[in-house]
Amino acid sequence: MIILKDTIEIKASPEQIVDFFLHFKDNFHAWHPDHVECRYLTPGPLKEGSVIYIEEYIGGRLVKVRLHITKIEPRRLECKVSPYGSRSIYIMEPKGDKTLLTTEMHMGTKIPLLGRIVDKIIKGRAEALKRHLAEEGQNLKRILEEGI
């Protein structure tokens, strides 16, 4: 199993960061220039159980996935990414008037032999995804701190 992690300090409250994600469709294109399409596959506002279809370029390759929102808490959001079977986790830790936002991407499987094979396949794409996660963090910081 491969776990990618990025942490950034943002001058915003955890609630402001969660609100950004609760308005995911509205914020999707501003969040990263490589984000192409976003649509909700379930009705209503974003909540646990919501499903979102997205398309984005990662490392020059168009990726099409469904995000299944599994947890929305005041300081934590989680989703499963299909068809890849990975998980995205966003953890917000208050630090004075700032928040440490940690983004984790869990990819692969813990099944011993299969895990090693899947990890080799994923590893080539992991660096591009790690760069993308870091860019999303920097962009979110800019959006929330500068209102851009």
N, C-alpha and C positions, 0 to 999 in steps of 0.2 A: 504494500500500500504506500502511495506517495501522498504526503501532506504538504501543500504549499501554504505559506503564511506571509502576510504583510500587515504591519502595524504602522499607524500614522496618528499623530496628535492633531486634533481639530478643535479650534476655538468655537465650540458649539456644545449644547447639552445632548445627552443620549436621546432625549425626546425629539430634538430637532433632526437628528440622524434617522431615527425610526420614522419620523414623519416624511422624510425624503423617500424612504423605501415604501411607505404606505401609498405614496403617489408615484409609484414606479413607472407606470406608462407615461405620465406627464414629464418625468425627469430623465427617461431612458436616453434620448438622443443627446441631451446636454451633458450627460455623465461621461460619455466617451465618443470621440469622432468615429470610431469603428463600429458603433452600434447602428444597426440597419433597420430592424423592424421589431416591434413589440405589440402584442395584442393579448388581451385576457381571453382565456378559453372558458372561464367560469364567470357568471354574472356578479355584479355588485362590487363593492370596494375590496381592496386586497385584504385577505384574512387567512387564517389557517384553513387549509383545504383548497385555496385558490390555485389555479393552474395558469401559467403565463407561457406563451410561445414567444421566443426571441430568436433573432438572427444577428450575429455579430462576426466581425473579422477578428481572428486571433492569429497572429503571426502570418498575416496575409491569406489565411484560409477561412472561407465562410463556414461558420458553425451554426447549425440549426438545432435548438434544444427546447425542451419544455421544463419549466421550473415548477415544481410541486411544493408549495409553501407548507412546511410542516410545523413551524413554530414561530409565533410572534409574541415576544415578551418585551417589557420596557427596556431591557438592555441586551436582548439577544434575538436574532432572526436566523432561521434555518430553512433550507430548501433542498430537495433532491433534484438532481439534474438528470433527465432522461433524454436520450436512450443510453447515456454513458454510465449510469449507476453511481455517479459521484454525488458529493454533498457540498454545499456552500454554507458557511456559518459566518455570521457577523456578530461580534461581541463588542459591546460598548462599556468601557470602564470610566466613570467620572474621575476627573483629576482637577479639582478647583473649578475654574471657569472653562475648562477644556475637557475633552473626552479622548481617551485612547480607543481607536477603532482598530480591532484586529479582524482581518478577513482570512478565513481558512478555506482551502479547497481540498477535500479528501477524495482521492481518486484511486481506483484499483480495487483489489479484494484482499482479504486476509487469508484466503484459502492458500495453503503453502505453495504447491507447485503452480497452480493457475496464477497465483499472485505474482510470482517471479516473471512469468510470461507476459502478463498484462502490464506490469511495471516497465518492462523493456519497451513495449509498444508505446506506452504513455510518455516515457522519459523524454523522447524527442520533442514532444509538444509541450512539455512542462515548462521549459524556459520561456517560451512565448506567452504561455498563460500567466506565469509569474510576473512578467513585464506588464501584461495587461492589467492584472490585479493592482500592481503598484501605481500604474497610470490612473486607474479608477479611483484609488485612494487620494492621489494628488488632485484630481479633478473635483472630487467631492469636497475636499478641503477648500479649494478655490471657490466653488459654488456657495458653500455655507458661510465662509468667512468674508468673501468679497461680493456675494450676491450676483455673481456672473452666471 
